[in-house]
């Protein structure tokens, strides 16, 4: 009887050890290599849709305090905050889709990098200008989605034609934008917006300028991080978490666990 109890206790101990080891391995992978990210808003349409689930490649740019996840309300790498140095570090390239921590409140954001340190960035008549030169933009048809609530927040899409009835098509003009280094990607234009014309921004040393691909529906570096729109402003190098390379799957429902709402055309789709 004692031997049977001892064997049972041994099984329990081994099970606990297995669970602990699994949690440690998962934590190490999340800390060192990849971080899961679920797209909550439409600011990166049509490149990224609400409900896209992807893993962020942390190794791409090296490591800073932002690379270390906070768990149970504890910021384990907070001691490194304020340092511009990155372990195994390299700067992101113009055109990369990057996840970073907001400079003020620390929430994770995902946007496209358009401005490097020393660049002059300005929007003139909806056209991005970098160092005084307009980028190349060509029409690429229409991006169409249904007028319906999207994601767990239940947000509604914005359309070029204004509000349309529920269930009807919501259209936006789509263009292909080519950045100075040759990176091309899709952008959307809804219509006249306050951010179609901006001041010229001079990107400081050690900081970057980000914009959403859904240009008229993105709160990004064009807005001050302390202003009424709670923008992003310039993002310090140390706040960069990693690069978005590939979508794993995508849910059109209110939860990523509703597998029957997964979009069949977005499994392992590359992020361009």
C-alpha positions in Angstrom: 0.0 0.0 0.0 2.9 2.3 0.9 4.6 1.5 -2.4 1.4 2.3 -4.4 1.1 5.6 -2.6 4.7 6.4 -3.2 4.3 5.7 -6.9 1.2 7.9 -7.1 3.1 10.7 -5.4 5.9 10.3 -7.8 3.5 10.6 -10.8 2.1 13.8 -9.3 5.6 15.3 -8.8 6.6 14.4 -12.4 3.4 16.0 -13.7 4.1 19.2 -11.8 7.7 19.3 -13.0 6.5 18.8 -16.6 4.1 21.7 -16.4 6.7 23.9 -14.8 9.2 23.0 -17.5 6.7 23.7 -20.2 5.8 27.1 -18.7 9.5 28.0 -18.4 10.2 27.0 -22.0 7.1 28.9 -23.3 8.2 31.9 -21.2 11.7 31.7 -22.6 10.5 31.5 -26.2 8.2 34.5 -25.7 10.9 36.5 -24.0 13.8 35.7 -26.4 12.4 34.8 -29.8 8.7 35.5 -30.6 5.8 37.4 -29.0 2.2 36.7 -30.0 0.1 39.7 -31.2 -3.5 39.9 -32.2 -4.5 42.9 -34.4 -7.3 44.8 -32.5 -7.9 47.7 -34.9 -8.1 48.6 -38.6 -5.2 51.1 -38.7 -3.1 48.7 -40.9 -5.7 47.6 -43.4 -5.4 46.1 -46.0 -2.0 44.7 -44.9 -3.3 43.5 -41.6 -7.0 42.9 -40.8 -8.8 43.0 -37.4 -8.4 39.5 -36.0 -5.1 38.6 -37.7 -2.9 36.6 -35.2 0.8 36.7 -35.7 4.1 36.2 -33.9 6.5 39.1 -33.6 10.2 38.3 -34.5 12.1 39.8 -31.6 15.5 38.6 -32.8 15.2 40.8 -35.9 16.3 44.0 -34.1 17.9 42.6 -30.9 16.7 43.2 -27.4 15.9 46.1 -25.1 13.7 46.6 -22.0 10.7 46.4 -24.4 11.6 42.9 -25.5 10.8 41.5 -22.0 7.1 40.9 -21.4 5.4 42.1 -18.3 3.7 39.3 -16.4 1.4 39.4 -13.4 1.8 43.2 -13.3 5.6 42.9 -12.9 7.9 44.6 -15.4 10.9 42.3 -15.2 13.1 44.4 -17.5 12.1 47.8 -16.2 15.6 48.2 -14.8 16.9 48.6 -18.4 14.5 51.3 -19.4 16.2 54.5 -20.5 19.1 52.8 -22.3 19.4 53.3 -26.0 21.6 50.2 -26.4 20.1 47.0 -27.7 21.6 43.5 -27.2 22.5 42.0 -30.6 20.8 45.2 -31.9 20.2 46.4 -35.4 17.8 49.2 -36.6 14.6 48.4 -38.5 14.5 49.2 -42.1 12.2 51.6 -43.8 9.0 49.8 -44.8 9.2 47.2 -42.0 6.0 46.5 -40.1 7.0 46.9 -36.5 5.6 46.3 -33.0 6.7 48.8 -30.4 5.7 50.1 -27.0 3.9 53.4 -26.9 6.3 56.1 -25.6 3.9 57.3 -22.9 1.6 54.6 -21.7 3.5 51.5 -22.8 0.8 49.7 -24.8 1.9 47.6 -27.7 1.3 49.2 -31.2 1.9 47.9 -34.7 2.6 50.3 -37.6 4.8 50.7 -40.7 8.2 52.4 -40.4 8.4 55.3 -42.8 10.8 57.7 -41.1 14.4 57.1 -40.0 16.5 59.3 -37.7 17.3 62.5 -39.5 14.5 62.2 -42.0 12.0 65.0 -42.8 8.5 63.6 -43.0 5.4 65.4 -44.2 2.0 64.7 -45.7 0.9 67.0 -48.5 -2.5 66.4 -50.2 -2.6 62.8 -48.9 0.8 62.1 -50.4 3.8 61.1 -48.1 6.9 63.2 -48.6 10.3 62.0 -47.3 13.1 64.5 -47.3 11.2 66.8 -49.6 10.4 64.2 -52.2 7.0 62.6 -52.8 6.9 58.8 -52.7 5.7 56.9 -55.8 2.0 56.0 -55.5 -0.1 54.2 -58.1 -3.8 53.3 -58.0 -4.6 49.7 -57.1 -8.3 49.3 -57.3 -10.8 49.3 -54.4 -10.6 47.6 -51.1 -14.1 46.3 -50.2 -15.3 44.9 -46.9 -18.8 44.5 -45.4 -20.3 47.2 -43.2 -20.5 45.2 -40.0 -19.0 45.2 -36.5 -15.5 43.9 -36.4 -13.5 42.2 -33.7 -14.2 42.2 -29.9 -14.5 46.0 -29.8 -17.3 45.9 -32.4 -15.8 48.7 -34.4 -17.3 49.7 -37.7 -15.2 50.3 -40.9 -15.1 53.7 -42.5 -16.0 54.0 -46.2 -15.0 56.4 -49.0 -18.8 57.1 -49.6 -19.5 57.7 -45.9 -21.9 55.6 -43.9 -23.5 52.7 -45.8 -26.3 50.3 -44.5 -25.3 47.3 -42.5 -24.4 44.3 -44.7 -23.6 46.5 -47.7 -20.2 47.0 -49.3 -17.8 49.5 -47.6 -15.3 50.7 -50.2 -11.9 52.5 -49.8 -9.5 53.5 -52.6 -6.4 51.3 -52.5 -2.9 52.4 -53.8 0.5 50.9 -54.0 3.1 53.0 -52.3 6.8 52.7 -53.1 9.2 54.0 -50.4 12.7 55.4 -51.3 14.4 52.0 -50.6 12.1 50.2 -53.0 9.8 48.6 -50.5 6.2 48.6 -51.9 3.0 48.0 -50.0 -0.7 48.8 -50.1 -2.2 51.9 -48.5 -5.9 52.9 -48.2 -7.5 56.3 -48.7 -10.9 57.1 -47.3 -11.2 60.8 -48.3 -10.4 64.2 -46.9 -8.9 64.0 -43.5 -7.0 66.3 -41.1 -3.9 64.3 -41.5 -3.8 64.6 -45.3 -1.7 67.8 -44.8 0.7 68.1 -41.9 3.6 70.1 -40.7 7.1 68.8 -41.6 8.4 66.4 -38.9 12.2 66.2 -38.3 12.9 62.7 -36.9 15.3 63.0 -33.9 18.4 60.9 -33.5 17.6 57.5 -32.0 13.9 57.8 -32.8 11.6 56.6 -35.6 8.4 57.7 -37.4 5.6 55.3 -37.9 2.3 55.4 -39.9 -0.6 53.0 -40.4 -1.4 51.8 -43.9 -5.0 52.8 -43.5 -3.8 56.4 -43.6 -7.1 58.2 -42.8 -7.9 55.8 -39.9 -4.6 55.6 -38.0 -3.4 57.3 -34.9 0.3 57.2 -35.3 3.5 59.4 -35.3 1.6 62.2 -37.0 -0.2 62.8 -33.7 1.5 63.9 -30.4 1.6 61.2 -27.7 0.2 63.7 -25.2 -2.3 65.3 -27.4 -6.1 64.9 -27.5 -5.9 62.0 -30.0 -3.3 60.1 -27.8 -1.0 59.7 -30.8 2.4 58.0 -31.0 4.8 60.8 -31.9 8.4 59.8 -32.3 9.2 56.3 -31.1 12.6 55.7 -29.3 14.8 52.9 -30.4 14.5 51.2 -27.1 10.7 50.9 -27.4 10.9 48.6 -30.5 9.8 45.0 -29.7 10.2 43.3 -33.1 9.2 42.8 -36.7 5.9 41.3 -37.9 6.8 38.8 -40.6 3.9 36.4 -41.1 0.3 35.9 -40.1 -0.4 32.6 -38.5 -4.2 32.7 -38.8 -7.0 35.3 -38.9 -10.4 35.4 -37.2 -13.3 37.4 -38.6 -15.2 36.9 -35.4 -15.2 38.4 -31.9 -12.6 35.9 -30.6 -9.6 34.2 -32.1 -10.9 31.0 -30.6 -13.9 30.9 -32.9 -12.2 28.7 -35.4 -15.3 28.7 -37.7 -14.7 32.4 -38.3 -11.1 31.9 -39.4 -10.3 33.4 -42.8 -9.1 30.6 -45.1 -7.0 32.8 -47.3 -4.7 34.2 -44.5 -3.1 31.1 -43.0 0.7 31.8 -42.8 0.4 34.8 -45.1 3.5 36.9 -45.3 3.3 40.5 -44.0 4.4 42.8 -46.9 
